[in-house]
Amino acid sequence: MRGGARGGRADAGASDATDAVLEVLRRDADASRALLRLVAAQGAVSSQLIDNLNASIHIRALLTDVFVLGEMVGV
C-alpha cells in the first residue's frame, strides 16, 4: 500500500469515486438503450425522430460520460 494509512484512504476514495462514475455510466447507458429500442421498434424512422434522438439528454449524457472516461484513460 503506497503512502501507508493515508494512501489507503486515498485508494478507497478513488475506488468509491470510480464506482460512483460507473454507476452513472450504467444509468445513462440504460436510459439511452431504452430510447434506441423505442426508435428501432418504429415501423418508419423519420429524420425528425432521429434529430430528437440526437437531442436527447440521455444520449448526450452517455456520450459525455464516454468522452470523460476516454480522456481519463488516455484514449
mmCIF file of the C-alpha atoms, coordinates in Angstrom:
data_MODEL
# 
_entry.id   MODEL 
# 
loop_
_atom_site.group_PDB 
_atom_site.id 
_atom_site.type_symbol 
_atom_site.label_atom_id 
_atom_site.label_alt_id 
_atom_site.label_comp_id 
_atom_site.label_asym_id 
_atom_site.label_entity_id 
_atom_site.label_seq_id 
_atom_site.pdbx_PDB_ins_code 
_atom_site.Cartn_x 
_atom_site.Cartn_y 
_atom_site.Cartn_z 
_atom_site.occupancy 
_atom_site.B_iso_or_equiv 
_atom_site.pdbx_formal_charge 
_atom_site.auth_seq_id 
_atom_site.auth_comp_id 
_atom_site.auth_asym_id 
_atom_site.auth_atom_id 
_atom_site.pdbx_PDB_model_num 
ATOM 1  C CA . MET A 1 1  ? 0.000   0.000  0.000   1.00 0.00 ? 1  MET A CA 1 
ATOM 2  C CA . ARG A 1 2  ? 1.585   3.226  -1.118  1.00 0.00 ? 2  ARG A CA 1 
ATOM 3  C CA . GLY A 1 3  ? 1.743   6.020  1.434   1.00 0.00 ? 3  GLY A CA 1 
ATOM 4  C CA . GLY A 1 4  ? 0.701   3.963  4.447   1.00 0.00 ? 4  GLY A CA 1 
ATOM 5  C CA . ALA A 1 5  ? -2.694  4.600  6.020   1.00 0.00 ? 5  ALA A CA 1 
ATOM 6  C CA . ARG A 1 6  ? -3.066  7.886  4.215   1.00 0.00 ? 6  ARG A CA 1 
ATOM 7  C CA . GLY A 1 7  ? -2.562  6.144  0.850   1.00 0.00 ? 7  GLY A CA 1 
ATOM 8  C CA . GLY A 1 8  ? -5.132  3.534  1.827   1.00 0.00 ? 8  GLY A CA 1 
ATOM 9  C CA . ARG A 1 9  ? -7.793  6.171  2.364   1.00 0.00 ? 9  ARG A CA 1 
ATOM 10 C CA . ALA A 1 10 ? -6.893  7.815  -0.918  1.00 0.00 ? 10 ALA A CA 1 
ATOM 11 C CA . ASP A 1 11 ? -7.130  4.480  -2.723  1.00 0.00 ? 11 ASP A CA 1 
ATOM 12 C CA . ALA A 1 12 ? -10.510 3.791  -1.108  1.00 0.00 ? 12 ALA A CA 1 
ATOM 13 C CA . GLY A 1 13 ? -11.713 7.244  -2.107  1.00 0.00 ? 13 GLY A CA 1 
ATOM 14 C CA . ALA A 1 14 ? -10.597 6.704  -5.685  1.00 0.00 ? 14 ALA A CA 1 
ATOM 15 C CA . SER A 1 15 ? -12.335 3.339  -5.719  1.00 0.00 ? 15 SER A CA 1 
ATOM 16 C CA . ASP A 1 16 ? -15.548 4.875  -4.367  1.00 0.00 ? 16 ASP A CA 1 
ATOM 17 C CA . ALA A 1 17 ? -15.366 7.642  -6.966  1.00 0.00 ? 17 ALA A CA 1 
ATOM 18 C CA . THR A 1 18 ? -14.792 5.119  -9.745  1.00 0.00 ? 18 THR A CA 1 
ATOM 19 C CA . ASP A 1 19 ? -17.726 3.015  -8.569  1.00 0.00 ? 19 ASP A CA 1 
ATOM 20 C CA . ALA A 1 20 ? -19.954 6.103  -8.499  1.00 0.00 ? 20 ALA A CA 1 
ATOM 21 C CA . VAL A 1 21 ? -18.951 7.137  -12.022 1.00 0.00 ? 21 VAL A CA 1 
ATOM 22 C CA . LEU A 1 22 ? -19.519 3.624  -13.338 1.00 0.00 ? 22 LEU A CA 1 
ATOM 23 C CA . GLU A 1 23 ? -22.998 3.649  -11.780 1.00 0.00 ? 23 GLU A CA 1 
ATOM 24 C CA . VAL A 1 24 ? -23.786 6.923  -13.561 1.00 0.00 ? 24 VAL A CA 1 
ATOM 25 C CA . LEU A 1 25 ? -22.475 5.440  -16.803 1.00 0.00 ? 25 LEU A CA 1 
ATOM 26 C CA . ARG A 1 26 ? -24.706 2.379  -16.320 1.00 0.00 ? 26 ARG A CA 1 
ATOM 27 C CA . ARG A 1 27 ? -27.801 4.528  -15.721 1.00 0.00 ? 27 ARG A CA 1 
ATOM 28 C CA . ASP A 1 28 ? -27.073 6.729  -18.734 1.00 0.00 ? 28 ASP A CA 1 
ATOM 29 C CA . ALA A 1 29 ? -26.482 3.651  -20.901 1.00 0.00 ? 29 ALA A CA 1 
ATOM 30 C CA . ASP A 1 30 ? -29.735 2.062  -19.705 1.00 0.00 ? 30 ASP A CA 1 
ATOM 31 C CA . ALA A 1 31 ? -31.731 5.214  -20.494 1.00 0.00 ? 31 ALA A CA 1 
ATOM 32 C CA . SER A 1 32 ? -30.090 5.544  -23.912 1.00 0.00 ? 32 SER A CA 1 
ATOM 33 C CA . ARG A 1 33 ? -30.711 1.871  -24.673 1.00 0.00 ? 33 ARG A CA 1 
ATOM 34 C CA . ALA A 1 34 ? -34.414 2.301  -23.868 1.00 0.00 ? 34 ALA A CA 1 
ATOM 35 C CA . LEU A 1 35 ? -34.675 5.216  -26.292 1.00 0.00 ? 35 LEU A CA 1 
ATOM 36 C CA . LEU A 1 36 ? -32.804 3.340  -29.019 1.00 0.00 ? 36 LEU A CA 1 
ATOM 37 C CA . ARG A 1 37 ? -35.071 0.308  -28.593 1.00 0.00 ? 37 ARG A CA 1 
ATOM 38 C CA . LEU A 1 38 ? -38.135 2.529  -28.879 1.00 0.00 ? 38 LEU A CA 1 
ATOM 39 C CA . VAL A 1 39 ? -36.834 4.078  -32.094 1.00 0.00 ? 39 VAL A CA 1 
ATOM 40 C CA . ALA A 1 40 ? -35.838 0.674  -33.504 1.00 0.00 ? 40 ALA A CA 1 
ATOM 41 C CA . ALA A 1 41 ? -39.364 -0.636 -32.827 1.00 0.00 ? 41 ALA A CA 1 
ATOM 42 C CA . GLN A 1 42 ? -40.945 2.024  -35.041 1.00 0.00 ? 42 GLN A CA 1 
ATOM 43 C CA . GLY A 1 43 ? -42.197 0.965  -38.465 1.00 0.00 ? 43 GLY A CA 1 
ATOM 44 C CA . ALA A 1 44 ? -40.654 4.037  -40.047 1.00 0.00 ? 44 ALA A CA 1 
ATOM 45 C CA . VAL A 1 45 ? -37.959 6.287  -38.655 1.00 0.00 ? 45 VAL A CA 1 
ATOM 46 C CA . SER A 1 46 ? -38.243 9.904  -39.686 1.00 0.00 ? 46 SER A CA 1 
ATOM 47 C CA . SER A 1 47 ? -35.495 12.466 -39.865 1.00 0.00 ? 47 SER A CA 1 
ATOM 48 C CA . GLN A 1 48 ? -37.268 14.420 -37.132 1.00 0.00 ? 48 GLN A CA 1 
ATOM 49 C CA . LEU A 1 49 ? -37.287 11.363 -34.852 1.00 0.00 ? 49 LEU A CA 1 
ATOM 50 C CA . ILE A 1 50 ? -33.539 10.935 -35.349 1.00 0.00 ? 50 ILE A CA 1 
ATOM 51 C CA . ASP A 1 51 ? -32.993 14.654 -34.696 1.00 0.00 ? 51 ASP A CA 1 
ATOM 52 C CA . ASN A 1 52 ? -34.945 14.347 -31.453 1.00 0.00 ? 52 ASN A CA 1 
ATOM 53 C CA . LEU A 1 53 ? -32.994 11.229 -30.501 1.00 0.00 ? 53 LEU A CA 1 
ATOM 54 C CA . ASN A 1 54 ? -29.741 13.110 -31.087 1.00 0.00 ? 54 ASN A CA 1 
ATOM 55 C CA . ALA A 1 55 ? -31.016 15.930 -28.875 1.00 0.00 ? 55 ALA A CA 1 
ATOM 56 C CA . SER A 1 56 ? -31.923 13.543 -26.059 1.00 0.00 ? 56 SER A CA 1 
ATOM 57 C CA . ILE A 1 57 ? -30.283 14.441 -22.770 1.00 0.00 ? 57 ILE A CA 1 
ATOM 58 C CA . HIS A 1 58 ? -29.771 10.729 -22.132 1.00 0.00 ? 58 HIS A CA 1 
ATOM 59 C CA . ILE A 1 59 ? -27.782 10.185 -25.333 1.00 0.00 ? 59 ILE A CA 1 
ATOM 60 C CA . ARG A 1 60 ? -25.774 13.344 -24.728 1.00 0.00 ? 60 ARG A CA 1 
ATOM 61 C CA . ALA A 1 61 ? -25.046 12.326 -21.133 1.00 0.00 ? 61 ALA A CA 1 
ATOM 62 C CA . LEU A 1 62 ? -23.836 8.897  -22.257 1.00 0.00 ? 62 LEU A CA 1 
ATOM 63 C CA . LEU A 1 63 ? -21.557 10.408 -24.897 1.00 0.00 ? 63 LEU A CA 1 
ATOM 64 C CA . THR A 1 64 ? -20.163 12.879 -22.365 1.00 0.00 ? 64 THR A CA 1 
ATOM 65 C CA . ASP A 1 65 ? -19.529 10.032 -19.898 1.00 0.00 ? 65 ASP A CA 1 
ATOM 66 C CA . VAL A 1 66 ? -17.637 8.097  -22.556 1.00 0.00 ? 66 VAL A CA 1 
ATOM 67 C CA . PHE A 1 67 ? -15.585 11.141 -23.606 1.00 0.00 ? 67 PHE A CA 1 
ATOM 68 C CA . VAL A 1 68 ? -14.640 11.961 -19.999 1.00 0.00 ? 68 VAL A CA 1 
ATOM 69 C CA . LEU A 1 69 ? -13.634 8.366  -19.277 1.00 0.00 ? 69 LEU A CA 1 
ATOM 70 C CA . GLY A 1 70 ? -11.662 8.276  -22.520 1.00 0.00 ? 70 GLY A CA 1 
ATOM 71 C CA . GLU A 1 71 ? -9.740  11.382 -21.503 1.00 0.00 ? 71 GLU A CA 1 
ATOM 72 C CA . MET A 1 72 ? -9.002  9.873  -18.102 1.00 0.00 ? 72 MET A CA 1 
ATOM 73 C CA . VAL A 1 73 ? -7.549  6.682  -19.552 1.00 0.00 ? 73 VAL A CA 1 
ATOM 74 C CA . GLY A 1 74 ? -5.778  8.500  -22.376 1.00 0.00 ? 74 GLY A CA 1 
ATOM 75 C CA . VAL A 1 75 ? -7.747  7.152  -25.333 1.00 0.00 ? 75 VAL A CA 1 
# 
